[in-house]
Amino acid sequence: MKSRDLIRDLEAADWTCRRIRGSHHVFVHPQHPHIITVPHPRKDLGKGLVQALRKLAGLT
């Protein structure tokens, strides 16, 4: 999965980009205590990384 697709999924689930530090986008959600950091731009993220980020964000 491309990082751009994961970012679109997060934004569709009301996650907002709090800040960008270098090539990392940091997302927060008003109802979740977690912070999600997505490396961007990157063509393909690892399968395990995508699964872990989606689980942490509650997208699974």
C-alpha distance matrix in Angstrom:
0.0 3.8 6.5 8.4 6.8 7.2 10.6 11.5 11.2 13.3 15.7 16.2 17.3 19.8 18.3 19.7 19.1 22.2 22.0 20.2 21.4 20.6 16.9 16.2 16.1 18.0 17.8 20.7 21.8 25.5 25.6 23.4 24.8 21.5 20.0 16.2 15.3 12.0 12.2 12.0 11.8 9.5 7.7 5.3 5.8 7.7 7.6 10.7 9.9 7.3 10.1 12.8 11.9 11.5 14.8 16.5 15.8 17.1 14.3 14.7
3.8 0.0 3.8 5.3 5.4 6.7 8.9 10.2 11.1 12.8 14.6 15.7 17.3 19.2 17.4 18.2 17.0 20.2 19.6 17.5 18.8 17.7 14.0 13.8 13.7 16.2 16.5 19.7 21.2 24.9 25.6 23.6 24.8 21.5 19.4 15.7 14.2 10.5 10.0 8.9 8.3 6.5 5.0 4.6 6.0 9.2 10.4 13.1 11.4 9.2 12.7 14.6 12.9 13.1 16.7 17.6 16.6 18.5 15.9 17.0
6.5 3.8 0.0 3.8 5.4 5.1 6.2 8.7 9.9 10.5 12.3 14.2 15.5 16.8 14.6 15.0 13.5 16.5 15.9 13.9 15.3 14.6 11.0 10.3 10.0 12.5 12.9 16.4 18.2 21.9 22.9 20.8 21.9 18.6 16.1 12.4 10.7 7.0 6.9 5.9 6.4 5.8 6.7 6.7 6.3 9.9 11.4 13.2 10.5 8.7 12.4 13.4 11.0 11.8 15.4 15.6 14.5 17.0 14.9 16.7
8.4 5.3 3.8 0.0 3.8 5.5 5.1 6.3 8.8 10.0 10.6 12.3 14.4 15.6 13.9 14.0 12.8 16.2 15.8 14.0 16.1 15.6 12.2 11.8 10.6 13.3 13.3 16.6 18.1 21.7 23.0 21.5 22.9 20.0 17.5 14.1 12.7 9.3 9.5 7.3 7.0 7.9 8.3 9.4 9.9 13.5 14.6 16.6 14.0 11.7 15.1 16.3 13.5 13.6 17.4 17.6 15.6 17.9 15.6 17.8
6.8 5.4 5.4 3.8 0.0 3.8 5.4 5.1 6.3 8.7 10.0 10.6 12.6 14.6 13.6 14.6 14.3 17.9 18.2 17.0 19.2 19.0 15.6 14.6 13.1 15.1 14.2 17.0 17.8 21.3 22.1 20.7 22.6 19.8 18.0 14.5 14.1 10.9 11.9 10.6 10.6 10.5 9.9 9.9 10.2 13.2 13.3 15.5 13.5 10.4 13.2 15.1 12.5 11.6 15.4 16.3 14.2 15.8 12.9 14.8
7.2 6.7 5.1 5.5 3.8 0.0 3.8 5.4 5.1 6.2 8.7 9.8 10.8 12.8 11.1 12.6 12.4 15.7 16.3 15.4 17.5 17.8 14.6 12.8 11.2 12.4 11.3 14.0 14.9 18.6 19.1 17.3 19.1 16.2 14.5 11.0 10.9 8.2 10.2 10.0 11.0 10.8 11.2 10.4 9.3 11.8 11.8 13.2 10.8 7.7 10.4 11.7 8.8 8.2 12.0 12.6 10.7 12.6 10.2 12.4
10.6 8.9 6.2 5.1 5.4 3.8 0.0 3.8 5.4 5.1 6.2 8.6 9.9 10.8 8.9 9.4 9.0 12.5 13.1 12.5 15.2 15.8 13.0 11.1 8.7 10.1 8.9 11.9 13.1 16.6 17.9 16.5 18.2 15.5 13.3 10.2 10.0 7.6 9.7 8.9 10.2 11.4 12.5 12.7 11.7 14.6 15.2 16.2 13.3 10.8 13.5 14.0 10.6 10.5 14.1 13.7 11.2 13.7 11.9 14.8
11.5 10.2 8.7 6.3 5.1 5.4 3.8 0.0 3.8 5.5 5.1 6.1 8.7 10.0 9.5 10.4 10.9 14.7 15.8 15.5 18.4 19.1 16.3 14.8 12.1 13.3 11.5 13.8 14.1 17.3 18.4 17.7 20.0 17.8 16.1 13.3 13.6 11.4 13.4 12.1 12.8 13.9 14.3 14.6 14.2 17.1 17.1 18.5 16.1 13.0 15.2 16.4 13.1 11.9 15.5 15.7 12.7 14.4 11.9 14.8
11.2 11.1 9.9 8.8 6.3 5.1 5.4 3.8 0.0 3.8 5.5 5.1 6.4 9.0 8.8 11.0 12.3 15.7 17.3 17.5 20.2 21.2 18.3 16.2 13.6 14.0 11.6 13.3 12.9 16.1 16.5 15.6 18.2 16.1 15.1 12.4 13.6 11.8 14.5 14.1 15.2 15.6 15.8 15.2 14.2 16.3 15.6 16.7 14.7 11.3 12.7 14.0 11.0 9.0 12.3 12.9 9.9 10.9 8.2 11.1
13.3 12.8 10.5 10.0 8.7 6.2 5.1 5.5 3.8 0.0 3.8 5.4 5.1 6.6 5.2 7.7 9.2 12.4 14.3 15.0 17.8 19.3 16.9 14.2 11.2 10.9 8.1 9.5 9.3 12.7 13.4 12.4 14.7 12.7 11.6 9.2 10.9 10.1 13.3 13.5 15.2 16.0 17.1 16.5 14.9 16.9 16.5 16.9 14.3 11.6 12.9 13.1 9.6 8.4 11.4 10.9 7.6 9.6 8.1 11.6
15.7 14.6 12.3 10.6 10.0 8.7 6.2 5.1 5.5 3.8 0.0 3.8 5.3 5.1 4.9 6.1 8.1 11.5 13.7 14.7 18.0 19.6 17.5 15.3 11.8 11.7 8.8 9.9 9.6 12.4 13.9 13.8 16.3 14.8 13.4 11.6 13.0 12.2 15.1 14.4 15.9 17.4 18.6 18.7 17.5 20.1 19.9 20.5 17.8 15.1 16.7 16.9 13.3 12.2 15.0 14.3 10.8 12.6 11.2 14.9
16.2 15.7 14.2 12.3 10.6 9.8 8.6 6.1 5.1 5.4 3.8 0.0 3.8 5.5 7.3 9.3 11.8 15.1 17.5 18.5 21.7 23.2 20.9 18.7 15.4 15.3 12.2 12.7 11.4 13.8 14.5 14.8 17.9 16.8 16.1 14.3 16.1 15.1 18.0 17.4 18.5 19.7 20.2 20.0 19.1 21.3 20.6 21.4 19.2 16.1 17.1 17.9 14.7 12.6 15.2 15.2 11.5 12.2 10.2 13.6
17.3 17.3 15.5 14.4 12.6 10.8 9.9 8.7 6.4 5.1 5.3 3.8 0.0 3.9 5.7 9.0 12.0 14.7 17.5 18.9 21.9 23.9 21.7 19.0 15.7 14.7 11.1 10.8 8.8 11.1 11.1 11.4 14.7 13.9 13.9 12.7 15.2 15.0 18.4 18.5 20.1 21.0 21.8 21.1 19.5 21.3 20.2 20.4 18.3 15.4 15.8 16.1 13.0 10.8 12.7 12.5 8.7 9.0 7.9 11.5
19.8 19.2 16.8 15.6 14.6 12.8 10.8 10.0 9.0 6.6 5.1 5.5 3.9 0.0 3.8 6.3 9.8 12.1 15.3 17.3 20.5 22.8 21.2 18.4 14.8 13.4 9.7 8.8 6.6 8.4 9.6 10.5 13.6 13.3 13.0 12.5 15.0 15.4 18.8 18.8 20.6 22.1 23.3 23.1 21.4 23.4 22.9 22.8 20.3 17.8 18.5 18.1 14.8 13.4 15.1 14.0 10.2 11.3 11.1 14.9
18.3 17.4 14.6 13.9 13.6 11.1 8.9 9.5 8.8 5.2 4.9 7.3 5.7 3.8 0.0 3.8 6.8 9.1 12.1 14.0 17.0 19.4 17.9 14.9 11.4 9.7 6.0 5.5 4.7 7.9 9.5 9.2 11.6 10.5 9.6 9.0 11.3 12.0 15.5 15.9 18.0 19.5 21.2 20.9 19.0 21.0 20.8 20.5 17.6 15.6 16.6 15.8 12.2 11.7 13.6 11.8 8.4 10.7 10.9 14.7
19.7 18.2 15.0 14.0 14.6 12.6 9.4 10.4 11.0 7.7 6.1 9.3 9.0 6.3 3.8 0.0 3.8 6.0 9.1 11.3 14.7 17.2 16.3 13.5 9.8 8.3 5.3 5.5 6.4 8.9 11.6 11.6 13.2 12.2 10.2 9.9 11.3 12.0 15.0 14.9 17.0 19.2 21.3 21.6 19.9 22.4 22.8 22.6 19.3 17.7 19.3 18.3 14.5 14.7 16.8 14.7 11.7 14.4 14.5 18.3
19.1 17.0 13.5 12.8 14.3 12.4 9.0 10.9 12.3 9.2 8.1 11.8 12.0 9.8 6.8 3.8 0.0 3.8 5.7 7.6 11.0 13.5 12.8 10.3 6.5 5.6 4.4 6.5 9.0 11.7 14.5 13.8 14.6 12.9 10.0 9.3 9.4 10.0 12.4 12.2 14.3 16.8 19.4 20.0 18.4 21.1 22.2 22.0 18.5 17.3 19.4 18.3 14.5 15.5 17.9 15.6 13.2 16.4 16.5 20.0
22.2 20.2 16.5 16.2 17.9 15.7 12.5 14.7 15.7 12.4 11.5 15.1 14.7 12.1 9.1 6.0 3.8 0.0 3.8 7.2 10.1 13.3 13.6 10.9 7.8 5.7 5.5 6.3 9.3 11.3 14.4 13.7 13.6 12.4 9.4 9.9 10.1 11.7 13.9 14.3 16.7 19.2 22.1 22.7 20.8 23.3 24.5 23.8 20.2 19.6 21.6 19.8 16.3 17.7 19.6 16.7 14.8 18.1 18.9 22.4
22.0 19.6 15.9 15.8 18.2 16.3 13.1 15.8 17.3 14.3 13.7 17.5 17.5 15.3 12.1 9.1 5.7 3.8 0.0 3.8 6.5 9.8 10.6 8.5 6.2 5.4 7.4 9.4 12.8 15.0 18.0 16.9 16.3 14.5 11.1 11.0 9.7 11.0 12.3 12.4 14.7 17.5 20.7 21.7 20.0 22.6 24.4 23.8 20.1 19.9 22.3 20.6 17.2 19.1 21.2 18.5 17.0 20.6 21.1 24.3
20.2 17.5 13.9 14.0 17.0 15.4 12.5 15.5 17.5 15.0 14.7 18.5 18.9 17.3 14.0 11.3 7.6 7.2 3.8 0.0 3.8 6.3 7.0 5.7 4.6 6.1 9.1 12.0 15.5 18.1 20.8 19.3 18.8 16.5 12.7 11.7 9.3 9.6 9.7 9.5 11.6 14.4 17.9 19.1 17.8 20.6 22.8 22.6 18.8 18.8 21.7 20.2 17.0 19.2 21.7 19.3 18.0 21.7 21.8 24.8
21.4 18.8 15.3 16.1 19.2 17.5 15.2 18.4 20.2 17.8 18.0 21.7 21.9 20.5 17.0 14.7 11.0 10.1 6.5 3.8 0.0 3.8 6.0 5.3 6.6 7.9 11.5 14.3 18.0 20.6 23.1 21.2 20.1 17.5 13.8 12.9 9.8 10.5 9.7 10.1 12.3 14.7 18.4 19.5 18.0 20.5 23.1 22.6 18.8 19.6 22.5 20.7 17.9 20.7 22.9 20.4 19.8 23.6 23.9 26.6
20.6 17.7 14.6 15.6 19.0 17.8 15.8 19.1 21.2 19.3 19.6 23.2 23.9 22.8 19.4 17.2 13.5 13.3 9.8 6.3 3.8 0.0 3.8 5.7 8.2 10.6 14.2 17.4 21.0 23.8 26.2 24.2 23.3 20.4 16.6 15.1 11.6 11.1 9.0 8.9 10.3 12.7 16.4 17.9 17.0 19.6 22.6 22.5 18.9 19.8 23.0 21.6 19.1 21.9 24.3 22.2 21.8 25.5 25.4 27.9
16.9 14.0 11.0 12.2 15.6 14.6 13.0 16.3 18.3 16.9 17.5 20.9 21.7 21.2 17.9 16.3 12.8 13.6 10.6 7.0 6.0 3.8 0.0 3.8 6.7 9.9 13.1 16.7 20.1 23.3 25.4 23.2 22.7 19.6 15.9 13.6 10.0 8.4 5.7 5.2 6.8 9.0 12.7 14.2 13.4 16.2 19.2 19.5 16.0 16.6 20.0 19.1 16.5 19.2 21.9 20.3 19.8 23.3 22.8 25.1
16.2 13.8 10.3 11.8 14.6 12.8 11.1 14.8 16.2 14.2 15.3 18.7 19.0 18.4 14.9 13.5 10.3 10.9 8.5 5.7 5.3 5.7 3.8 0.0 3.8 6.4 9.7 13.2 16.7 19.9 21.8 19.5 19.0 15.7 12.1 9.9 6.3 5.5 4.4 5.7 8.4 10.1 13.7 14.4 12.7 15.3 17.8 17.6 13.9 14.5 17.6 16.2 13.5 16.2 18.7 16.8 16.3 20.0 19.8 22.2
16.1 13.7 10.0 10.6 13.1 11.2 8.7 12.1 13.6 11.2 11.8 15.4 15.7 14.8 11.4 9.8 6.5 7.8 6.2 4.6 6.6 8.2 6.7 3.8 0.0 3.8 6.5 10.1 13.4 16.7 18.8 16.9 16.8 13.9 10.3 8.2 5.6 5.2 6.3 6.7 9.4 11.6 14.8 15.5 13.8 16.5 18.5 18.3 14.6 14.3 17.2 15.9 12.6 14.8 17.4 15.3 14.2 17.8 17.6 20.5
18.0 16.2 12.5 13.3 15.1 12.4 10.1 13.3 14.0 10.9 11.7 15.3 14.7 13.4 9.7 8.3 5.6 5.7 5.4 6.1 7.9 10.6 9.9 6.4 3.8 0.0 3.8 6.9 10.5 13.6 15.7 13.7 13.2 10.5 6.8 5.7 4.5 6.5 8.9 10.3 13.1 14.9 18.0 18.1 15.8 18.0 19.4 18.6 14.9 14.8 17.0 15.1 11.8 14.1 16.0 13.3 12.2 16.0 16.6 19.5
17.8 16.5 12.9 13.3 14.2 11.3 8.9 11.5 11.6 8.1 8.8 12.2 11.1 9.7 6.0 5.3 4.4 5.5 7.4 9.1 11.5 14.2 13.1 9.7 6.5 3.8 0.0 3.8 7.0 10.3 12.3 10.7 11.1 8.8 5.9 5.1 6.3 7.9 11.2 12.3 14.9 16.6 19.1 19.0 16.7 18.8 19.5 18.8 15.3 14.5 16.2 14.5 10.9 12.3 14.2 11.5 9.6 13.1 13.8 17.1
20.7 19.7 16.4 16.6 17.0 14.0 11.9 13.8 13.3 9.5 9.9 12.7 10.8 8.8 5.5 5.5 6.5 6.3 9.4 12.0 14.3 17.4 16.7 13.2 10.1 6.9 3.8 0.0 3.8 6.7 8.9 7.6 8.0 6.9 5.2 6.6 9.1 11.4 14.8 16.1 18.7 20.3 22.7 22.3 19.8 21.5 21.9 20.7 17.5 16.7 17.7 15.7 12.3 13.3 14.4 11.3 9.3 12.4 13.9 17.3
21.8 21.2 18.2 18.1 17.8 14.9 13.1 14.1 12.9 9.3 9.6 11.4 8.8 6.6 4.7 6.4 9.0 9.3 12.8 15.5 18.0 21.0 20.1 16.7 13.4 10.5 7.0 3.8 0.0 3.8 5.5 5.3 7.4 7.6 7.7 9.1 12.2 14.1 17.7 18.9 21.3 22.7 24.8 24.2 21.7 23.2 23.0 21.9 19.1 17.8 18.1 16.5 13.3 13.3 14.0 11.3 8.6 10.8 12.5 15.9
25.5 24.9 21.9 21.7 21.3 18.6 16.6 17.3 16.1 12.7 12.4 13.8 11.1 8.4 7.9 8.9 11.7 11.3 15.0 18.1 20.6 23.8 23.3 19.9 16.7 13.6 10.3 6.7 3.8 0.0 3.8 5.9 7.8 9.6 10.4 12.5 15.6 17.8 21.4 22.4 24.9 26.5 28.5 28.0 25.5 27.0 26.6 25.4 22.7 21.4 21.5 19.7 16.8 16.6 16.8 14.1 11.7 13.1 15.2 18.5
25.6 25.6 22.9 23.0 22.1 19.1 17.9 18.4 16.5 13.4 13.9 14.5 11.1 9.6 9.5 11.6 14.5 14.4 18.0 20.8 23.1 26.2 25.4 21.8 18.8 15.7 12.3 8.9 5.5 3.8 0.0 3.8 6.7 9.1 11.2 13.2 16.8 19.0 22.7 24.1 26.6 27.7 29.5 28.5 25.8 26.8 26.0 24.5 22.3 20.9 20.4 18.6 16.2 15.6 15.0 12.6 10.6 11.0 13.7 16.5
23.4 23.6 20.8 21.5 20.7 17.3 16.5 17.7 15.6 12.4 13.8 14.8 11.4 10.5 9.2 11.6 13.8 13.7 16.9 19.3 21.2 24.2 23.2 19.5 16.9 13.7 10.7 7.6 5.3 5.9 3.8 0.0 3.8 5.5 8.2 10.2 14.0 16.4 20.1 22.0 24.6 25.4 27.3 26.0 23.1 23.8 23.0 21.2 19.0 18.1 17.4 15.2 13.1 12.9 12.1 9.2 7.9 9.0 12.1 14.7
24.8 24.8 21.9 22.9 22.6 19.1 18.2 20.0 18.2 14.7 16.3 17.9 14.7 13.6 11.6 13.2 14.6 13.6 16.3 18.8 20.1 23.3 22.7 19.0 16.8 13.2 11.1 8.0 7.4 7.8 6.7 3.8 0.0 3.8 6.9 10.0 13.4 16.5 19.9 22.3 25.1 25.8 28.1 26.8 23.6 24.1 23.7 21.5 19.1 18.9 18.4 15.6 13.7 14.5 13.4 9.9 9.8 11.5 14.8 17.0
21.5 21.5 18.6 20.0 19.8 16.2 15.5 17.8 16.1 12.7 14.8 16.8 13.9 13.3 10.5 12.2 12.9 12.4 14.5 16.5 17.5 20.4 19.6 15.7 13.9 10.5 8.8 6.9 7.6 9.6 9.1 5.5 3.8 0.0 3.8 6.5 9.9 12.9 16.4 18.9 21.8 22.3 24.6 23.2 19.9 20.4 20.3 18.0 15.5 15.5 15.3 12.3 10.3 11.8 11.0 7.3 7.6 10.2 13.1 15.3
20.0 19.4 16.1 17.5 18.0 14.5 13.3 16.1 15.1 11.6 13.4 16.1 13.9 13.0 9.6 10.2 10.0 9.4 11.1 12.7 13.8 16.6 15.9 12.1 10.3 6.8 5.9 5.2 7.7 10.4 11.2 8.2 6.9 3.8 0.0 3.8 6.6 10.0 13.2 15.7 18.6 19.4 22.0 21.0 18.0 18.9 19.4 17.6 14.4 14.6 15.3 12.5 9.8 11.9 12.3 8.7 8.6 12.0 14.0 16.6
16.2 15.7 12.4 14.1 14.5 11.0 10.2 13.3 12.4 9.2 11.6 14.3 12.7 12.5 9.0 9.9 9.3 9.9 11.0 11.7 12.9 15.1 13.6 9.9 8.2 5.7 5.1 6.6 9.1 12.5 13.2 10.2 10.0 6.5 3.8 0.0 3.8 6.5 10.0 12.5 15.3 15.9 18.3 17.3 14.2 15.5 16.0 14.6 11.2 11.1 12.4 10.0 6.8 9.3 10.6 7.7 7.3 11.1 12.2 14.7
15.3 14.2 10.7 12.7 14.1 10.9 10.0 13.6 13.6 10.9 13.0 16.1 15.2 15.0 11.3 11.3 9.4 10.1 9.7 9.3 9.8 11.6 10.0 6.3 5.6 4.5 6.3 9.1 12.2 15.6 16.8 14.0 13.4 9.9 6.6 3.8 0.0 3.8 6.7 9.4 12.4 13.1 15.9 15.3 12.4 14.0 15.5 14.4 10.6 11.1 13.3 11.2 8.3 11.3 13.1 10.7 10.6 14.4 14.9 17.2
12.0 10.5 7.0 9.3 10.9 8.2 7.6 11.4 11.8 10.1 12.2 15.1 15.0 15.4 12.0 12.0 10.0 11.7 11.0 9.6 10.5 11.1 8.4 5.5 5.2 6.5 7.9 11.4 14.1 17.8 19.0 16.4 16.5 12.9 10.0 6.5 3.8 0.0 3.8 6.2 9.0 9.5 12.2 11.7 9.3 11.6 13.4 13.1 9.4 9.3 12.3 11.2 8.2 10.8 13.5 12.1 11.6 15.1 14.6 16.8
12.2 10.0 6.9 9.5 11.9 10.2 9.7 13.4 14.5 13.3 15.1 18.0 18.4 18.8 15.5 15.0 12.4 13.9 12.3 9.7 9.7 9.0 5.7 4.4 6.3 8.9 11.2 14.8 17.7 21.4 22.7 20.1 19.9 16.4 13.2 10.0 6.7 3.8 0.0 3.8 6.4 6.7 10.1 10.2 8.4 11.0 13.7 13.9 10.3 10.9 14.3 13.5 11.2 13.9 16.6 15.5 15.3 18.6 17.9 19.8
12.0 8.9 5.9 7.3 10.6 10.0 8.9 12.1 14.1 13.5 14.4 17.4 18.5 18.8 15.9 14.9 12.2 14.3 12.4 9.5 10.1 8.9 5.2 5.7 6.7 10.3 12.3 16.1 18.9 22.4 24.1 22.0 22.3 18.9 15.7 12.5 9.4 6.2 3.8 0.0 3.0 5.0 8.4 9.9 9.4 12.8 15.5 16.4 13.1 12.8 16.5 16.4 13.7 15.7 18.9 18.0 17.2 20.4 19.1 21.3
11.8 8.3 6.4 7.0 10.6 11.0 10.2 12.8 15.2 15.2 15.9 18.5 20.1 20.6 18.0 17.0 14.3 16.7 14.7 11.6 12.3 10.3 6.8 8.4 9.4 13.1 14.9 18.7 21.3 24.9 26.6 24.6 25.1 21.8 18.6 15.3 12.4 9.0 6.4 3.0 0.0 3.7 6.7 9.2 9.9 13.5 16.2 17.7 14.8 14.2 18.0 18.4 15.9 17.6 21.0 20.4 19.4 22.5 20.8 22.8
9.5 6.5 5.8 7.9 10.5 10.8 11.4 13.9 15.6 16.0 17.4 19.7 21.0 22.1 19.5 19.2 16.8 19.2 17.5 14.4 14.7 12.7 9.0 10.1 11.6 14.9 16.6 20.3 22.7 26.5 27.7 25.4 25.8 22.3 19.4 15.9 13.1 9.5 6.7 5.0 3.7 0.0 3.8 5.8 6.8 10.3 13.3 15.1 12.6 12.3 16.1 16.8 15.0 16.7 20.0 19.9 19.4 22.2 20.4 21.8
7.7 5.0 6.7 8.3 9.9 11.2 12.5 14.3 15.8 17.1 18.6 20.2 21.8 23.3 21.2 21.3 19.4 22.1 20.7 17.9 18.4 16.4 12.7 13.7 14.8 18.0 19.1 22.7 24.8 28.5 29.5 27.3 28.1 24.6 22.0 18.3 15.9 12.2 10.1 8.4 6.7 3.8 0.0 3.8 6.8 10.0 12.5 15.2 13.4 12.6 16.2 17.7 16.3 17.3 20.7 21.3 20.7 23.0 20.7 21.7
5.3 4.6 6.7 9.4 9.9 10.4 12.7 14.6 15.2 16.5 18.7 20.0 21.1 23.1 20.9 21.6 20.0 22.7 21.7 19.1 19.5 17.9 14.2 14.4 15.5 18.1 19.0 22.3 24.2 28.0 28.5 26.0 26.8 23.2 21.0 17.3 15.3 11.7 10.2 9.9 9.2 5.8 3.8 0.0 3.8 6.5 8.8 11.6 10.4 9.6 13.0 14.8 14.0 15.0 18.0 19.0 18.9 20.9 18.6 19.1
5.8 6.0 6.3 9.9 10.2 9.3 11.7 14.2 14.2 14.9 17.5 19.1 19.5 21.4 19.0 19.9 18.4 20.8 20.0 17.8 18.0 17.0 13.4 12.7 13.8 15.8 16.7 19.8 21.7 25.5 25.8 23.1 23.6 19.9 18.0 14.2 12.4 9.3 8.4 9.4 9.9 6.8 6.8 3.8 0.0 3.8 6.5 8.5 6.7 6.5 10.0 11.3 10.7 12.2 14.9 15.7 16.0 18.2 16.4 16.9
7.7 9.2 9.9 13.5 13.2 11.8 14.6 17.1 16.3 16.9 20.1 21.3 21.3 23.4 21.0 22.4 21.1 23.3 22.6 20.6 20.5 19.6 16.2 15.3 16.5 18.0 18.8 21.5 23.2 27.0 26.8 23.8 24.1 20.4 18.9 15.5 14.0 11.6 11.0 12.8 13.5 10.3 10.0 6.5 3.8 0.0 3.8 5.5 5.2 6.3 8.7 10.0 10.7 12.3 14.3 15.5 16.6 18.3 16.8 16.5
7.6 10.4 11.4 14.6 13.3 11.8 15.2 17.1 15.6 16.5 19.9 20.6 20.2 22.9 20.8 22.8 22.2 24.5 24.4 22.8 23.1 22.6 19.2 17.8 18.5 19.4 19.5 21.9 23.0 26.6 26.0 23.0 23.7 20.3 19.4 16.0 15.5 13.4 13.7 15.5 16.2 13.3 12.5 8.8 6.5 3.8 0.0 3.8 5.5 5.3 6.2 8.6 10.1 10.7 12.3 14.3 15.5 16.5 14.7 13.7
10.7 13.1 13.2 16.6 15.5 13.2 16.2 18.5 16.7 16.9 20.5 21.4 20.4 22.8 20.5 22.6 22.0 23.8 23.8 22.6 22.6 22.5 19.5 17.6 18.3 18.6 18.8 20.7 21.9 25.4 24.5 21.2 21.5 18.0 17.6 14.6 14.4 13.1 13.9 16.4 17.7 15.1 15.2 11.6 8.5 5.5 3.8 0.0 3.8 5.5 5.1 6.1 8.6 9.9 10.5 12.2 14.2 15.3 14.4 13.3
9.9 11.4 10.5 14.0 13.5 10.8 13.3 16.1 14.7 14.3 17.8 19.2 18.3 20.3 17.6 19.3 18.5 20.2 20.1 18.8 18.8 18.9 16.0 13.9 14.6 14.9 15.3 17.5 19.1 22.7 22.3 19.0 19.1 15.5 14.4 11.2 10.6 9.4 10.3 13.1 14.8 12.6 13.4 10.4 6.7 5.2 5.5 3.8 0.0 3.8 5.5 5.1 6.1 8.5 9.9 10.5 12.2 14.1 13.5 13.4
7.3 9.2 8.7 11.7 10.4 7.7 10.8 13.0 11.3 11.6 15.1 16.1 15.4 17.8 15.6 17.7 17.3 19.6 19.9 18.8 19.6 19.8 16.6 14.5 14.3 14.8 14.5 16.7 17.8 21.4 20.9 18.1 18.9 15.5 14.6 11.1 11.1 9.3 10.9 12.8 14.2 12.3 12.6 9.6 6.5 6.3 5.3 5.5 3.8 0.0 3.8 5.5 5.2 6.0 8.5 9.9 10.5 12.1 10.6 10.7
10.1 12.7 12.4 15.1 13.2 10.4 13.5 15.2 12.7 12.9 16.7 17.1 15.8 18.5 16.6 19.3 19.4 21.6 22.3 21.7 22.5 23.0 20.0 17.6 17.2 17.0 16.2 17.7 18.1 21.5 20.4 17.4 18.4 15.3 15.3 12.4 13.3 12.3 14.3 16.5 18.0 16.1 16.2 13.0 10.0 8.7 6.2 5.1 5.5 3.8 0.0 3.8 5.6 5.2 6.0 8.5 9.9 10.4 9.3 8.3
12.8 14.6 13.4 16.3 15.1 11.7 14.0 16.4 14.0 13.1 16.9 17.9 16.1 18.1 15.8 18.3 18.3 19.8 20.6 20.2 20.7 21.6 19.1 16.2 15.9 15.1 14.5 15.7 16.5 19.7 18.6 15.2 15.6 12.3 12.5 10.0 11.2 11.2 13.5 16.4 18.4 16.8 17.7 14.8 11.3 10.0 8.6 6.1 5.1 5.5 3.8 0.0 3.8 5.5 5.2 6.1 8.6 9.9 10.1 9.8
11.9 12.9 11.0 13.5 12.5 8.8 10.6 13.1 11.0 9.6 13.3 14.7 13.0 14.8 12.2 14.5 14.5 16.3 17.2 17.0 17.9 19.1 16.5 13.5 12.6 11.8 10.9 12.3 13.3 16.8 16.2 13.1 13.7 10.3 9.8 6.8 8.3 8.2 11.2 13.7 15.9 15.0 16.3 14.0 10.7 10.7 10.1 8.6 6.1 5.2 5.6 3.8 0.0 3.8 5.4 5.1 6.1 8.6 8.6 9.7
11.5 13.1 11.8 13.6 11.6 8.2 10.5 11.9 9.0 8.4 12.2 12.6 10.8 13.4 11.7 14.7 15.5 17.7 19.1 19.2 20.7 21.9 19.2 16.2 14.8 14.1 12.3 13.3 13.3 16.6 15.6 12.9 14.5 11.8 11.9 9.3 11.3 10.8 13.9 15.7 17.6 16.7 17.3 15.0 12.2 12.3 10.7 9.9 8.5 6.0 5.2 5.5 3.8 0.0 3.8 5.5 5.1 6.1 5.0 6.1
14.8 16.7 15.4 17.4 15.4 12.0 14.1 15.5 12.3 11.4 15.0 15.2 12.7 15.1 13.6 16.8 17.9 19.6 21.2 21.7 22.9 24.3 21.9 18.7 17.4 16.0 14.2 14.4 14.0 16.8 15.0 12.1 13.4 11.0 12.3 10.6 13.1 13.5 16.6 18.9 21.0 20.0 20.7 18.0 14.9 14.3 12.3 10.5 9.9 8.5 6.0 5.2 5.4 3.8 0.0 3.8 5.4 5.1 6.0 5.7
16.5 17.6 15.6 17.6 16.3 12.6 13.7 15.7 12.9 10.9 14.3 15.2 12.5 14.0 11.8 14.7 15.6 16.7 18.5 19.3 20.4 22.2 20.3 16.8 15.3 13.3 11.5 11.3 11.3 14.1 12.6 9.2 9.9 7.3 8.7 7.7 10.7 12.1 15.5 18.0 20.4 19.9 21.3 19.0 15.7 15.5 14.3 12.2 10.5 9.9 8.5 6.1 5.1 5.5 3.8 0.0 3.8 5.5 7.8 8.9
15.8 16.6 14.5 15.6 14.2 10.7 11.2 12.7 9.9 7.6 10.8 11.5 8.7 10.2 8.4 11.7 13.2 14.8 17.0 18.0 19.8 21.8 19.8 16.3 14.2 12.2 9.6 9.3 8.6 11.7 10.6 7.9 9.8 7.6 8.6 7.3 10.6 11.6 15.3 17.2 19.4 19.4 20.7 18.9 16.0 16.6 15.5 14.2 12.2 10.5 9.9 8.6 6.1 5.1 5.4 3.8 0.0 3.8 5.6 8.2
17.1 18.5 17.0 17.9 15.8 12.6 13.7 14.4 10.9 9.6 12.6 12.2 9.0 11.3 10.7 14.4 16.4 18.1 20.6 21.7 23.6 25.5 23.3 20.0 17.8 16.0 13.1 12.4 10.8 13.1 11.0 9.0 11.5 10.2 12.0 11.1 14.4 15.1 18.6 20.4 22.5 22.2 23.0 20.9 18.2 18.3 16.5 15.3 14.1 12.1 10.4 9.9 8.6 6.1 5.1 5.5 3.8 0.0 3.8 5.7
14.3 15.9 14.9 15.6 12.9 10.2 11.9 11.9 8.2 8.1 11.2 10.2 7.9 11.1 10.9 14.5 16.5 18.9 21.1 21.8 23.9 25.4 22.8 19.8 17.6 16.6 13.8 13.9 12.5 15.2 13.7 12.1 14.8 13.1 14.0 12.2 14.9 14.6 17.9 19.1 20.8 20.4 20.7 18.6 16.4 16.8 14.7 14.4 13.5 10.6 9.3 10.1 8.6 5.0 6.0 7.8 5.6 3.8 0.0 3.8
14.7 17.0 16.7 17.8 14.8 12.4 14.8 14.8 11.1 11.6 14.9 13.6 11.5 14.9 14.7 18.3 20.0 22.4 24.3 24.8 26.6 27.9 25.1 22.2 20.5 19.5 17.1 17.3 15.9 18.5 16.5 14.7 17.0 15.3 16.6 14.7 17.2 16.8 19.8 21.3 22.8 21.8 21.7 19.1 16.9 16.5 13.7 13.3 13.4 10.7 8.3 9.8 9.7 6.1 5.7 8.9 8.2 5.7 3.8 0.0
